[in-house]
Amino acid sequence: MTTILLTGASRGIGAAALAALEARGCRVIGQATRASESLLAADFAEPQAPQVLWETALAQAGGAIDVLVNNAGLFAENPLDGSDIAWLDGWEDTVRINLTAAAQLSRFAVRHWQDRGTGGRIVHVASRAGHRGDSPAHWHYAAAKGGMLALHKTIARQYAAQGILSYAIAPGFTDTGMAGDYLASRGGPALLADIPLGRVATPEEIATIIVFCALDAPPSMTGATLDANGASYVR
């Protein structure tokens, strides 16, 4: 049985991925900011939270985790004309949650697989914003997701020979509460004019790609970034 640590598992893409992975027979250890009966609590705004989560998940898994899915994220406005302190706080919170925590967990995962002498997989849920940028109030989000893509490429290039594989997904707007707030703030349906498909992605669509990367993608695909944005950004 494949054991997977999935962050951001309480709603949206994460909840859909949790259900889809379990349907494939995986054992999924999910994380959320607040604990529930089935999810471990870890507030990634706290620097030590990723390490505590990794150690707790590893103990729960019996000492072996096969796949890490970095899905947790924060998408909050950070207006350019806010106070200097508020802007910096917003920047640091978003980068810590969206990038630094993912890097910490990836490091623990890579070292775990090196120590065990086994391969493993990391799936990074990044964003279209990491390629094309975002709004004036979301510099921090775009920068963090761009950093995640660079992190992913580095892991893929440096550890493939050890069977440690890295895949990234770059969704555009997805029908989650997080993206819904943004769509409303940007005029709702008018924003869809930028998406040739005419609609945003569903969480289940992104979950399908997560399952593919976690379980089915061939090793030769390591380093790849899969776009899912309705052709709003093509490269």
Secondary structure as a PSIPRED ss2 file (coil, helix, strand):
# PSIPRED VFORMAT (PSIPRED V4.0)

   1 M C   1.000  0.000  0.000
   2 T C   1.000  0.000  0.000
   3 T E   0.000  0.000  1.000
   4 I E   0.000  0.000  1.000
   5 L E   0.000  0.000  1.000
   6 L E   0.000  0.000  1.000
   7 T C   1.000  0.000  0.000
   8 G C   1.000  0.000  0.000
   9 A C   1.000  0.000  0.000
  10 S C   1.000  0.000  0.000
  11 R C   1.000  0.000  0.000
  12 G H   0.000  1.000  0.000
  13 I H   0.000  1.000  0.000
  14 G H   0.000  1.000  0.000
  15 A H   0.000  1.000  0.000
  16 A H   0.000  1.000  0.000
  17 A H   0.000  1.000  0.000
  18 L H   0.000  1.000  0.000
  19 A H   0.000  1.000  0.000
  20 A H   0.000  1.000  0.000
  21 L H   0.000  1.000  0.000
  22 E H   0.000  1.000  0.000
  23 A H   0.000  1.000  0.000
  24 R C   1.000  0.000  0.000
  25 G C   1.000  0.000  0.000
  26 C C   1.000  0.000  0.000
  27 R E   0.000  0.000  1.000
  28 V E   0.000  0.000  1.000
  29 I E   0.000  0.000  1.000
  30 G E   0.000  0.000  1.000
  31 Q E   0.000  0.000  1.000
  32 A E   0.000  0.000  1.000
  33 T C   1.000  0.000  0.000
  34 R C   1.000  0.000  0.000
  35 A C   1.000  0.000  0.000
  36 S C   1.000  0.000  0.000
  37 E C   1.000  0.000  0.000
  38 S C   1.000  0.000  0.000
  39 L E   0.000  0.000  1.000
  40 L E   0.000  0.000  1.000
  41 A E   0.000  0.000  1.000
  42 A C   1.000  0.000  0.000
  43 D C   1.000  0.000  0.000
  44 F C   1.000  0.000  0.000
  45 A C   1.000  0.000  0.000
  46 E C   1.000  0.000  0.000
  47 P C   1.000  0.000  0.000
  48 Q C   1.000  0.000  0.000
  49 A H   0.000  1.000  0.000
  50 P H   0.000  1.000  0.000
  51 Q H   0.000  1.000  0.000
  52 V H   0.000  1.000  0.000
  53 L H   0.000  1.000  0.000
  54 W H   0.000  1.000  0.000
  55 E H   0.000  1.000  0.000
  56 T H   0.000  1.000  0.000
  57 A H   0.000  1.000  0.000
  58 L H   0.000  1.000  0.000
  59 A H   0.000  1.000  0.000
  60 Q H   0.000  1.000  0.000
  61 A C   1.000  0.000  0.000
  62 G C   1.000  0.000  0.000
  63 G C   1.000  0.000  0.000
  64 A C   1.000  0.000  0.000
  65 I C   1.000  0.000  0.000
  66 D C   1.000  0.000  0.000
  67 V E   0.000  0.000  1.000
  68 L E   0.000  0.000  1.000
  69 V E   0.000  0.000  1.000
  70 N E   0.000  0.000  1.000
  71 N C   1.000  0.000  0.000
  72 A C   1.000  0.000  0.000
  73 G C   1.000  0.000  0.000
  74 L C   1.000  0.000  0.000
  75 F C   1.000  0.000  0.000
  76 A C   1.000  0.000  0.000
  77 E C   1.000  0.000  0.000
  78 N C   1.000  0.000  0.000
  79 P C   1.000  0.000  0.000
  80 L C   1.000  0.000  0.000
  81 D C   1.000  0.000  0.000
  82 G C   1.000  0.000  0.000
  83 S C   1.000  0.000  0.000
  84 D H   0.000  1.000  0.000
  85 I H   0.000  1.000  0.000
  86 A H   0.000  1.000  0.000
  87 W H   0.000  1.000  0.000
  88 L H   0.000  1.000  0.000
  89 D H   0.000  1.000  0.000
  90 G H   0.000  1.000  0.000
  91 W H   0.000  1.000  0.000
  92 E H   0.000  1.000  0.000
  93 D H   0.000  1.000  0.000
  94 T H   0.000  1.000  0.000
  95 V H   0.000  1.000  0.000
  96 R H   0.000  1.000  0.000
  97 I H   0.000  1.000  0.000
  98 N H   0.000  1.000  0.000
  99 L H   0.000  1.000  0.000
 100 T H   0.000  1.000  0.000
 101 A H   0.000  1.000  0.000
 102 A H   0.000  1.000  0.000
 103 A H   0.000  1.000  0.000
 104 Q H   0.000  1.000  0.000
 105 L H   0.000  1.000  0.000
 106 S H   0.000  1.000  0.000
 107 R H   0.000  1.000  0.000
 108 F H   0.000  1.000  0.000
 109 A H   0.000  1.000  0.000
 110 V H   0.000  1.000  0.000
 111 R H   0.000  1.000  0.000
 112 H H   0.000  1.000  0.000
 113 W H   0.000  1.000  0.000
 114 Q H   0.000  1.000  0.000
 115 D H   0.000  1.000  0.000
 116 R H   0.000  1.000  0.000
 117 G C   1.000  0.000  0.000
 118 T C   1.000  0.000  0.000
 119 G C   1.000  0.000  0.000
 120 G E   0.000  0.000  1.000
 121 R E   0.000  0.000  1.000
 122 I E   0.000  0.000  1.000
 123 V E   0.000  0.000  1.000
 124 H E   0.000  0.000  1.000
 125 V E   0.000  0.000  1.000
 126 A C   1.000  0.000  0.000
 127 S C   1.000  0.000  0.000
 128 R C   1.000  0.000  0.000
 129 A H   0.000  1.000  0.000
 130 G H   0.000  1.000  0.000
 131 H H   0.000  1.000  0.000
 132 R H   0.000  1.000  0.000
 133 G C   1.000  0.000  0.000
 134 D C   1.000  0.000  0.000
 135 S C   1.000  0.000  0.000
 136 P C   1.000  0.000  0.000
 137 A C   1.000  0.000  0.000
 138 H C   1.000  0.000  0.000
 139 W H   0.000  1.000  0.000
 140 H H   0.000  1.000  0.000
 141 Y H   0.000  1.000  0.000
 142 A H   0.000  1.000  0.000
 143 A H   0.000  1.000  0.000
 144 A H   0.000  1.000  0.000
 145 K H   0.000  1.000  0.000
 146 G H   0.000  1.000  0.000
 147 G H   0.000  1.000  0.000
 148 M H   0.000  1.000  0.000
 149 L H   0.000  1.000  0.000
 150 A H   0.000  1.000  0.000
 151 L H   0.000  1.000  0.000
 152 H H   0.000  1.000  0.000
 153 K H   0.000  1.000  0.000
 154 T H   0.000  1.000  0.000
 155 I H   0.000  1.000  0.000
 156 A H   0.000  1.000  0.000
 157 R H   0.000  1.000  0.000
 158 Q H   0.000  1.000  0.000
 159 Y H   0.000  1.000  0.000
 160 A H   0.000  1.000  0.000
 161 A H   0.000  1.000  0.000
 162 Q H   0.000  1.000  0.000
 163 G C   1.000  0.000  0.000
 164 I E   0.000  0.000  1.000
 165 L E   0.000  0.000  1.000
 166 S E   0.000  0.000  1.000
 167 Y E   0.000  0.000  1.000
 168 A E   0.000  0.000  1.000
 169 I E   0.000  0.000  1.000
 170 A E   0.000  0.000  1.000
 171 P E   0.000  0.000  1.000
 172 G C   1.000  0.000  0.000
 173 F C   1.000  0.000  0.000
 174 T E   0.000  0.000  1.000
 175 D C   1.000  0.000  0.000
 176 T C   1.000  0.000  0.000
 177 G H   0.000  1.000  0.000
 178 M H   0.000  1.000  0.000
 179 A H   0.000  1.000  0.000
 180 G H   0.000  1.000  0.000
 181 D H   0.000  1.000  0.000
 182 Y H   0.000  1.000  0.000
 183 L H   0.000  1.000  0.000
 184 A H   0.000  1.000  0.000
 185 S H   0.000  1.000  0.000
 186 R C   1.000  0.000  0.000
 187 G C   1.000  0.000  0.000
 188 G H   0.000  1.000  0.000
 189 P H   0.000  1.000  0.000
 190 A H   0.000  1.000  0.000
 191 L H   0.000  1.000  0.000
 192 L H   0.000  1.000  0.000
 193 A H   0.000  1.000  0.000
 194 D H   0.000  1.000  0.000
 195 I C   1.000  0.000  0.000
 196 P C   1.000  0.000  0.000
 197 L C   1.000  0.000  0.000
 198 G C   1.000  0.000  0.000
 199 R C   1.000  0.000  0.000
 200 V C   1.000  0.000  0.000
 201 A E   0.000  0.000  1.000
 202 T C   1.000  0.000  0.000
 203 P H   0.000  1.000  0.000
 204 E H   0.000  1.000  0.000
 205 E H   0.000  1.000  0.000
 206 I H   0.000  1.000  0.000
 207 A H   0.000  1.000  0.000
 208 T H   0.000  1.000  0.000
 209 I H   0.000  1.000  0.000
 210 I H   0.000  1.000  0.000
 211 V H   0.000  1.000  0.000
 212 F H   0.000  1.000  0.000
 213 C H   0.000  1.000  0.000
 214 A H   0.000  1.000  0.000
 215 L H   0.000  1.000  0.000
 216 D H   0.000  1.000  0.000
 217 A C   1.000  0.000  0.000
 218 P C   1.000  0.000  0.000
 219 P H   0.000  1.000  0.000
 220 S H   0.000  1.000  0.000
 221 M H   0.000  1.000  0.000
 222 T C   1.000  0.000  0.000
 223 G C   1.000  0.000  0.000
 224 A C   1.000  0.000  0.000
 225 T E   0.000  0.000  1.000
 226 L E   0.000  0.000  1.000
 227 D E   0.000  0.000  1.000
 228 A E   0.000  0.000  1.000
 229 N C   1.000  0.000  0.000
 230 G C   1.000  0.000  0.000
 231 A C   1.000  0.000  0.000
 232 S C   1.000  0.000  0.000
 233 Y C   1.000  0.000  0.000
 234 V C   1.000  0.000  0.000
 235 R C   1.000  0.000  0.000
